[in-house]
Amino acid sequence: MVHQNVGVIVYSPMASGLLTGGMTRERLASLPKTDWRTRNEQFKEPKLSENLKLVDRLRAVGARHGRTPGETAIAWALRHPAVTGAIVGARNSKQVDGIIGAVDFRLTPSEIAEVEGQ
């Protein structure tokens, strides 16, 4: 793979909270109608079910390392050699605590395949 010395910064590797493990059907149902996620296809069926299964895989892989699903999602995004950084976003220090461990978390090839459902 040729990268042409161009880096990529990925935006929202936790899919606007969807991949953190904190988004459930119940939480989604309780969001105000003005929240853009209530209209986004990734938060609606059939994509919602697929994404929640992805969260289960992220949770399983991360748990073996004491990591959160969000940290695992970030590590998955950063595993690609062309990716040089990620804009993760956090609204408060508690959210930072749930993702800061991604800084030094590296997934094995078998864990990448597991996250990807292979």
Order of alpha helices (4+ residues) and beta strands (2+ residues): beta-alpha-alpha-alpha-beta-alpha-alpha
